[in-house]
């Protein structure tokens, strides 16, 4: 893949909308405003002291073992994961992360995306890290086409109302004026579930971060609560619960 995205100024706050749509066997849709961070793991945000509790990034929250530290530790985790998959980034590569920050010591990140860029700015590969509400996670190594589209088999239990089967069709957009991720689950010729995040990246100035914190407070906590509320709604509609299999994090690098 030789796509060279035109990047926004980093670090950036991507303010937009999260949308989920379940089409069968029960139809249900919701959307809400949200913001995420888009950062270069080699050049993380450095907010003023009073705002640091709202912009914390820790290696323990992303991919593989926890060696401590912040964005540099996250980069090391991603590189170990790639090496285990037979991918070696050349010298001078960058890794950009789209994710929630820890806010007041808490983080919940349904999906984190890592764009791995070569020295010339082209996309070498992507890593999509999926978290569920049971404290489990997995990562998918992806090689999207020139349009940012890719398919991969689902291998991880996310929702209690979906088993581990089907194919994800994903699309990733990274431009100076838009950042977007969409995921559609295809199963047996149907698409029972679709989720997306679409937003506009803006430089993460202290003033802009303060505005986000005030207008969309405790974002990770809100995301976790909304997932629980909508899950309860589906359960009350008698949507069958699929037993959760034992999770073996084969893609994580262990000590």
Secondary structure, 3 states (H helix, E strand, C coil): CCCECCCCCCCEEEEEEEEEEECCCCCEEEEEEEEEEEEECCECCCCCHHHHHHCECCHHHCCCCCCCCCHHHHHHHHHHHHHHCCCCCCCCCEEEEEECCEECCECCCCEEEEEEECCCCEEEEEEEEEECCCCCEEEEEECCCCCCEEEEECCCCCCCCCCCCCEEEEEEEECCCCEEEEEEEEECCEEEEEEEEEEEEEECCHHHHHHHHHHCCCHHHHHHHHHHHHHHHHHHCCCCCCCCCCCCCCCCCCC
